[in-house]
Amino acid sequence: MSYVTGKTIKTLREKRKLTQKELAEKISVSDKTVSKWETGGSLS
């Protein structure tokens, strides 16, 4: 099983010129959740 790291999430998000809020809306999570993923603040 492979895992996507916060750094990967941030890189892909920025490549697509999305804000954390825009990505969050697309995947139905909060922007705080995206922020936690990118900073390693949460593993879930």
Rosetta constraint file for C-alpha pairs under 8 A:
AtomPair CA 4 CA 8 HARMONIC 6.25 0.50
AtomPair CA 4 CA 9 HARMONIC 6.96 0.50
AtomPair CA 5 CA 9 HARMONIC 6.39 0.50
AtomPair CA 5 CA 37 HARMONIC 7.76 0.50
AtomPair CA 5 CA 38 HARMONIC 7.53 0.50
AtomPair CA 6 CA 10 HARMONIC 6.16 0.50
AtomPair CA 6 CA 37 HARMONIC 5.12 0.50
AtomPair CA 6 CA 38 HARMONIC 3.79 0.50
AtomPair CA 6 CA 39 HARMONIC 6.20 0.50
AtomPair CA 6 CA 40 HARMONIC 6.08 0.50
AtomPair CA 7 CA 11 HARMONIC 6.09 0.50
AtomPair CA 7 CA 38 HARMONIC 5.94 0.50
AtomPair CA 7 CA 39 HARMONIC 7.86 0.50
AtomPair CA 8 CA 12 HARMONIC 6.08 0.50
AtomPair CA 9 CA 13 HARMONIC 6.00 0.50
AtomPair CA 9 CA 37 HARMONIC 7.77 0.50
AtomPair CA 9 CA 38 HARMONIC 6.44 0.50
AtomPair CA 10 CA 14 HARMONIC 6.03 0.50
AtomPair CA 10 CA 38 HARMONIC 5.93 0.50
AtomPair CA 11 CA 15 HARMONIC 6.12 0.50
AtomPair CA 12 CA 16 HARMONIC 6.41 0.50
AtomPair CA 13 CA 17 HARMONIC 6.33 0.50
AtomPair CA 13 CA 18 HARMONIC 5.47 0.50
AtomPair CA 13 CA 19 HARMONIC 7.24 0.50
AtomPair CA 13 CA 20 HARMONIC 7.65 0.50
AtomPair CA 13 CA 23 HARMONIC 7.16 0.50
AtomPair CA 14 CA 18 HARMONIC 5.86 0.50
AtomPair CA 14 CA 19 HARMONIC 7.46 0.50
AtomPair CA 18 CA 22 HARMONIC 5.76 0.50
AtomPair CA 18 CA 23 HARMONIC 6.16 0.50
AtomPair CA 19 CA 23 HARMONIC 6.30 0.50
AtomPair CA 20 CA 24 HARMONIC 6.01 0.50
AtomPair CA 20 CA 31 HARMONIC 5.53 0.50
AtomPair CA 20 CA 34 HARMONIC 6.12 0.50
AtomPair CA 20 CA 35 HARMONIC 6.87 0.50
AtomPair CA 21 CA 25 HARMONIC 6.21 0.50
AtomPair CA 21 CA 30 HARMONIC 7.30 0.50
AtomPair CA 21 CA 31 HARMONIC 4.76 0.50
AtomPair CA 21 CA 34 HARMONIC 7.99 0.50
AtomPair CA 22 CA 26 HARMONIC 6.35 0.50
AtomPair CA 23 CA 27 HARMONIC 6.39 0.50
AtomPair CA 23 CA 31 HARMONIC 7.70 0.50
AtomPair CA 23 CA 34 HARMONIC 7.74 0.50
AtomPair CA 24 CA 28 HARMONIC 5.74 0.50
AtomPair CA 24 CA 29 HARMONIC 4.92 0.50
AtomPair CA 24 CA 30 HARMONIC 5.39 0.50
AtomPair CA 24 CA 31 HARMONIC 5.16 0.50
AtomPair CA 24 CA 33 HARMONIC 7.74 0.50
AtomPair CA 24 CA 34 HARMONIC 6.34 0.50
AtomPair CA 25 CA 29 HARMONIC 6.38 0.50
AtomPair CA 25 CA 30 HARMONIC 7.20 0.50
AtomPair CA 25 CA 31 HARMONIC 7.81 0.50
AtomPair CA 29 CA 33 HARMONIC 6.46 0.50
AtomPair CA 29 CA 34 HARMONIC 7.49 0.50
AtomPair CA 30 CA 34 HARMONIC 6.75 0.50
AtomPair CA 31 CA 35 HARMONIC 6.22 0.50
AtomPair CA 32 CA 36 HARMONIC 6.19 0.50
AtomPair CA 33 CA 37 HARMONIC 6.24 0.50
AtomPair CA 33 CA 42 HARMONIC 7.95 0.50
AtomPair CA 34 CA 38 HARMONIC 6.24 0.50
AtomPair CA 35 CA 39 HARMONIC 6.17 0.50
AtomPair CA 35 CA 41 HARMONIC 7.99 0.50
AtomPair CA 36 CA 40 HARMONIC 5.77 0.50
AtomPair CA 36 CA 41 HARMONIC 4.47 0.50
AtomPair CA 36 CA 42 HARMONIC 5.43 0.50
AtomPair CA 37 CA 41 HARMONIC 6.12 0.50
AtomPair CA 37 CA 42 HARMONIC 5.67 0.50
AtomPair CA 37 CA 43 HARMONIC 6.93 0.50
